[in-house]
Amino acid sequence: MAERIVKLANRNGEELTVDDAENLLDALLDHGVDLPYACLYGGCITCAARLTEGEVDQERQVALNDRQLREGYVALCVAKPLTDCTLEVGVDSHDRLYQNPFLTGGTR
């Protein structure tokens, strides 16, 4: 086990130290970060955040599509940090998470 620094870019750059064996949602909630979540097993995208730097292991997630993964979204409830990371968290990070294909002309 190792400790990783997780920076919350859209929360005034707050930096937290987390254990790399713990999923990011639990670690952030333990630090008092208020985040939305639902299923807790990677089957929905309620807890999704955008990873802007670093790497995570989120092989257990099943809800994010290829576009969302390419754009850096992670399911915090199953994502474990492999390196120090920078995240945009909470619903204010969801600007491109959901897309209406009828308004955007399809997926990008």
Residue frames as a rotation matrix with the C-alpha (Angstrom) as fourth column:
MET 1
0.578 0.816 0.000 0.00
0.816 -0.578 0.000 0.00
0.000 0.000 -1.000 0.00
ALA 2
-0.661 -0.741 0.118 1.11
0.746 -0.666 -0.009 3.51
0.086 0.082 0.993 -0.81
GLU 3
0.093 0.658 -0.748 -0.26
0.528 -0.669 -0.523 6.96
-0.844 -0.346 -0.409 -0.25
ARG 4
-0.385 -0.096 0.918 -1.26
0.889 -0.305 0.341 9.14
0.247 0.947 0.203 -3.19
ILE 5
-0.714 0.183 -0.676 -1.97
0.101 -0.928 -0.358 12.85
-0.692 -0.325 0.644 -3.38
VAL 6
-0.228 0.728 0.646 -5.36
0.970 0.116 0.212 13.64
0.079 0.676 -0.733 -4.89
LYS 7
-0.913 -0.082 -0.400 -5.87
0.111 -0.993 -0.051 17.24
-0.393 -0.091 0.915 -5.94
LEU 8
0.012 0.976 0.216 -9.43
0.890 0.088 -0.447 18.52
-0.455 0.198 -0.868 -6.39
ALA 9
-0.751 -0.466 0.468 -9.04
0.653 -0.628 0.422 21.05
0.097 0.623 0.776 -9.19
ASN 10
-0.326 0.710 0.624 -12.55
0.136 -0.619 0.774 22.47
0.936 0.337 0.105 -8.91
ARG 11
0.774 0.469 -0.425 -12.52
0.496 -0.032 0.868 22.61
0.393 -0.883 -0.258 -5.11
ASN 12
0.888 -0.427 0.169 -9.91
-0.458 -0.849 0.263 25.35
0.031 -0.311 -0.950 -4.73
GLY 13
0.230 -0.862 -0.451 -7.11
-0.500 0.293 -0.815 22.91
0.835 0.413 -0.364 -5.56
GLU 14
0.497 0.008 0.868 -7.53
-0.846 0.229 0.482 21.11
-0.195 -0.973 0.121 -2.23
GLU 15
-0.147 -0.621 -0.770 -5.00
-0.595 0.677 -0.433 18.30
0.790 0.395 -0.470 -1.87
LEU 16
0.621 0.412 0.667 -5.76
-0.775 0.449 0.444 15.14
-0.116 -0.793 0.598 0.08
THR 17
-0.609 -0.783 -0.128 -3.63
-0.785 0.618 -0.046 12.14
0.115 0.072 -0.991 0.94
VAL 18
0.546 0.830 0.116 -5.36
-0.831 0.554 -0.048 8.84
-0.104 -0.070 0.992 0.19
ASP 19
-0.226 -0.538 0.812 -4.41
-0.384 0.815 0.433 5.17
-0.895 -0.214 -0.391 0.41
ASP 20
-0.520 -0.032 -0.854 -4.03
-0.854 0.009 0.520 3.58
-0.009 0.999 -0.033 -3.01
ALA 21
-0.972 0.202 -0.117 -5.86
0.201 0.979 0.020 0.44
0.119 -0.004 -0.993 -1.80
GLU 22
-0.366 0.876 -0.315 -9.07
0.445 -0.133 -0.886 2.40
-0.818 -0.464 -0.341 -1.11
ASN 23
-0.059 0.404 0.913 -11.50
0.977 -0.163 0.135 3.51
0.203 0.900 -0.385 -3.80
LEU 24
-0.822 -0.386 0.418 -11.50
0.375 -0.920 -0.112 7.24
0.428 0.064 0.902 -4.38
LEU 25
0.060 0.909 0.413 -15.13
-0.080 -0.408 0.910 7.76
0.995 -0.088 0.048 -3.38
ASP 26
0.696 0.195 -0.691 -14.63
0.603 0.364 0.710 6.29
0.390 -0.911 0.135 0.09
ALA 27
-0.274 -0.904 -0.329 -11.34
0.961 -0.241 -0.138 8.14
0.046 -0.354 0.934 0.53
LEU 28
-0.726 0.022 0.687 -12.83
0.168 -0.964 0.208 11.49
0.667 0.267 0.696 -0.47
LEU 29
0.394 0.913 0.108 -15.94
-0.003 -0.117 0.993 10.99
0.919 -0.392 -0.044 1.67
ASP 30
0.440 -0.313 -0.842 -13.68
0.872 0.373 0.317 10.09
0.216 -0.873 0.437 4.62
HIS 31
-0.682 -0.729 -0.055 -11.97
0.730 -0.673 -0.121 13.47
0.052 -0.123 0.991 4.10
GLY 32
-0.272 0.675 -0.686 -15.36
0.446 -0.543 -0.711 15.22
-0.853 -0.500 -0.153 4.28
VAL 33
-0.933 -0.022 -0.358 -15.73
-0.299 -0.504 0.810 15.93
-0.198 0.863 0.464 0.55
ASP 34
-0.090 0.982 0.166 -19.45
-0.223 0.143 -0.964 16.12
-0.971 -0.124 0.206 -0.29
LEU 35
-0.844 -0.249 -0.475 -20.07
-0.518 0.146 0.843 14.06
-0.140 0.957 -0.252 -3.44
PRO 36
0.298 0.949 -0.103 -23.05
-0.940 0.273 -0.205 12.49
-0.166 0.158 0.973 -5.17
TYR 37
-0.847 -0.488 -0.208 -23.13
-0.523 0.836 0.166 8.68
0.093 0.249 -0.964 -5.34
ALA 38
0.238 0.971 -0.014 -25.62
-0.965 0.238 0.108 5.85
0.108 -0.013 0.994 -5.70
CYS 39
0.763 0.288 -0.578 -24.79
-0.373 0.927 -0.030 2.24
0.528 0.239 0.815 -6.61
LEU 40
0.463 -0.705 0.538 -21.28
-0.796 -0.064 0.602 1.92
-0.390 -0.707 -0.591 -5.10
TYR 41
0.259 -0.408 0.875 -20.24
0.166 0.912 0.375 -0.83
-0.951 0.048 0.304 -7.52
GLY 42
-0.697 -0.640 -0.323 -19.45
-0.145 -0.316 0.938 1.00
-0.702 0.701 0.127 -10.79
GLY 43
-0.538 0.562 0.629 -22.83
0.795 0.586 0.156 0.31
-0.281 0.584 -0.762 -12.38
CYS 44
0.716 0.688 0.118 -24.10
0.691 -0.674 -0.262 3.90
-0.100 0.269 -0.958 -12.62
ILE 45
-0.170 -0.829 0.532 -22.32
0.782 -0.442 -0.439 7.19
0.599 0.342 0.724 -13.24
THR 46
0.825 0.563 0.046 -23.64
0.398 -0.637 0.660 9.21
0.400 -0.526 -0.750 -10.32
CYS 47
0.730 -0.586 -0.352 -20.18
0.242 -0.261 0.935 9.48
-0.639 -0.768 -0.048 -8.71
ALA 48
0.454 -0.587 0.670 -18.32
0.877 0.161 -0.453 10.10
0.158 0.793 0.588 -11.97
ALA 49
0.591 -0.415 -0.691 -15.51
-0.002 -0.858 0.514 12.64
-0.806 -0.303 -0.508 -11.90
ARG 50
0.939 -0.343 0.007 -13.09
-0.011 -0.051 -0.999 13.85
0.343 0.938 -0.052 -14.56
LEU 51
0.510 -0.857 -0.071 -9.49
0.554 0.264 0.790 12.72
-0.658 -0.442 0.609 -14.17
THR 52
0.986 -0.134 -0.095 -7.30
-0.163 -0.718 -0.677 15.47
0.022 0.683 -0.730 -15.60
GLU 53
0.053 -0.994 -0.098 -3.90
-0.836 0.010 -0.549 14.18
0.546 0.111 -0.830 -14.42
GLY 54
-0.453 -0.354 0.818 -2.66
-0.793 0.580 -0.188 10.82
-0.408 -0.734 -0.544 -13.21
GLU 55
-0.489 0.244 -0.838 -3.84
-0.451 0.751 0.482 7.25
0.747 0.613 -0.257 -13.57
VAL 56
-0.170 0.492 0.854 -6.44
-0.909 0.256 -0.329 5.10
-0.380 -0.832 0.404 -11.83
ASP 57
-0.986 0.068 -0.149 -7.47
0.016 0.944 0.330 1.46
0.163 0.324 -0.932 -11.91
GLN 58
-0.381 0.919 0.104 -11.20
-0.739 -0.234 -0.632 1.32
-0.556 -0.318 0.768 -12.58
GLU 59
-0.893 -0.057 -0.446 -11.51
-0.367 0.665 0.651 -2.02
0.260 0.745 -0.615 -14.35
ARG 60
-0.776 0.627 -0.061 -14.62
0.551 0.628 -0.550 -2.87
-0.307 -0.461 -0.833 -12.29
GLN 61
-0.400 0.674 -0.621 -16.67
-0.387 -0.738 -0.553 -0.01
-0.831 0.019 0.556 -13.72
VAL 62
-0.601 0.265 0.754 -19.31
0.681 0.663 0.310 -0.99
-0.418 0.700 -0.579 -16.29
ALA 63
0.344 0.912 -0.224 -21.33
0.696 -0.408 -0.591 2.19
-0.631 0.047 -0.775 -16.80
LEU 64
0.128 -0.340 -0.932 -18.99
-0.350 -0.894 0.278 4.63
-0.928 0.291 -0.234 -18.57
ASN 65
0.891 0.203 0.406 -19.04
0.296 0.419 -0.858 4.46
-0.344 0.885 0.313 -22.35
ASP 66
0.179 -0.896 0.406 -16.04
0.983 0.180 -0.037 4.82
-0.040 0.406 0.913 -24.67
ARG 67
0.207 -0.062 0.976 -16.56
0.368 -0.920 -0.137 8.57
0.906 0.388 -0.168 -25.18
GLN 68
0.908 0.188 0.374 -16.77
-0.255 -0.461 0.850 9.20
0.332 -0.867 -0.370 -21.45
LEU 69
0.708 -0.706 -0.005 -13.63
0.529 0.525 0.666 7.16
-0.468 -0.475 0.746 -20.83
ARG 70
0.067 -0.684 0.727 -11.75
0.925 -0.231 -0.303 9.02
0.375 0.692 0.617 -23.61
GLU 71
0.303 0.135 0.943 -12.76
0.032 -0.991 0.131 12.31
0.952 -0.009 -0.305 -22.00
GLY 72
-0.605 -0.776 0.176 -11.24
-0.183 -0.080 -0.980 11.21
0.775 -0.625 -0.094 -18.70
TYR 73
0.237 0.751 0.616 -14.29
-0.857 -0.137 0.497 10.27
0.457 -0.646 0.611 -16.66
VAL 74
-0.768 -0.443 -0.463 -13.84
-0.123 0.811 -0.572 7.79
0.629 -0.382 -0.677 -13.84
ALA 75
0.473 0.864 -0.173 -16.28
-0.046 0.220 0.974 6.03
0.880 -0.453 0.144 -11.53
LEU 76
-0.151 -0.623 0.768 -14.97
-0.772 -0.411 -0.485 7.09
0.617 -0.666 -0.419 -8.13
CYS 77
0.547 0.467 0.694 -16.70
-0.824 0.449 0.347 4.22
-0.150 -0.762 0.631 -6.30
VAL 78
0.930 -0.245 0.273 -14.41
0.259 0.966 -0.014 1.65
-0.260 0.084 0.962 -7.97
ALA 79
0.633 -0.722 0.278 -11.43
0.052 -0.319 -0.946 3.78
0.772 0.614 -0.165 -9.06
LYS 80
0.780 -0.518 -0.351 -8.22
0.456 0.088 0.885 3.35
-0.428 -0.851 0.305 -7.10
PRO 81
0.826 -0.469 -0.312 -5.31
-0.551 -0.790 -0.269 5.75
-0.121 0.394 -0.911 -7.65
LEU 82
0.759 -0.644 0.095 -2.23
0.645 0.724 -0.243 4.28
0.088 0.245 0.965 -9.32
THR 83
-0.440 -0.840 0.319 -0.42
0.753 -0.538 -0.379 7.65
0.490 0.074 0.869 -9.21
ASP 84
-0.630 0.270 -0.728 -0.98
0.291 -0.787 -0.544 11.08
-0.720 -0.555 0.418 -7.73
CYS 85
-0.361 0.631 0.687 -4.12
0.922 0.133 0.363 12.44
0.137 0.764 -0.630 -9.41
THR 86
-0.905 0.290 -0.311 -5.99
-0.215 -0.943 -0.253 15.61
-0.367 -0.162 0.916 -10.21
LEU 87
-0.560 0.799 0.221 -9.76
0.829 0.540 0.147 15.37
-0.002 0.265 -0.964 -10.37
GLU 88
-0.765 0.593 0.252 -12.73
-0.557 -0.805 0.204 17.58
0.324 0.016 0.946 -11.14
VAL 89
-0.887 0.375 -0.269 -15.45
0.455 0.811 -0.368 16.23
0.080 -0.449 -0.890 -8.85
GLY 90
-0.477 0.801 -0.361 -19.16
0.198 -0.302 -0.933 16.63
-0.856 -0.517 -0.014 -8.18
VAL 91
0.352 0.760 0.547 -21.96
0.728 0.146 -0.670 17.56
-0.589 0.634 -0.502 -10.52
ASP 92
0.714 -0.129 -0.688 -20.05
-0.354 -0.915 -0.195 20.64
-0.604 0.383 -0.699 -11.73
SER 93
-0.464 -0.886 -0.007 -17.62
-0.504 0.258 0.824 18.21
-0.728 0.386 -0.566 -13.41
HIS 94
-0.264 0.472 0.841 -20.44
0.473 0.824 -0.313 16.63
-0.841 0.315 -0.440 -15.44
ASP 95
-0.038 0.306 -0.951 -20.61
-0.526 -0.816 -0.241 19.22
-0.850 0.491 0.191 -18.23
ARG 96
-0.188 -0.060 -0.980 -19.79
-0.963 0.209 0.172 16.62
0.195 0.976 -0.097 -20.93
LEU 97
-0.798 -0.105 0.593 -20.71
-0.347 0.885 -0.310 13.46
-0.492 -0.453 -0.743 -19.03
TYR 98
-0.083 0.861 0.501 -24.22
0.512 0.468 -0.720 13.31
-0.855 0.196 -0.480 -20.44
GLN 99
-0.845 -0.116 -0.521 -24.99
-0.351 -0.616 0.706 14.09
-0.403 0.779 0.480 -24.07
ASN 100
0.245 0.948 0.205 -28.32
-0.104 0.236 -0.966 14.08
-0.964 0.215 0.157 -25.83
PRO 101
-0.577 -0.558 0.596 -27.57
0.483 0.355 0.800 12.50
-0.659 0.750 0.065 -29.24
PHE 102
0.250 0.751 0.611 -30.55
0.966 -0.153 -0.208 14.31
-0.063 0.642 -0.764 -30.76
LEU 103
0.931 0.064 -0.359 -29.08
0.106 -0.989 0.099 17.69
-0.349 -0.130 -0.928 -29.85
THR 104
0.196 -0.960 -0.200 -25.44
-0.415 -0.266 0.870 16.96
-0.889 -0.088 -0.450 -30.60
GLY 105
0.457 0.016 -0.889 -25.89
-0.885 0.104 -0.453 15.06
0.085 0.994 0.062 -33.84
GLY 106
0.766 -0.163 -0.622 -24.67
0.060 0.981 -0.184 11.77
0.640 0.103 0.761 -32.36
THR 107
0.812 -0.536 -0.231 -21.68
0.355 0.138 0.925 10.74
-0.464 -0.833 0.302 -30.32
ARG 108
0.787 -0.595 -0.163 -18.32
-0.593 -0.657 -0.465 12.36
0.170 0.463 -0.870 -30.78
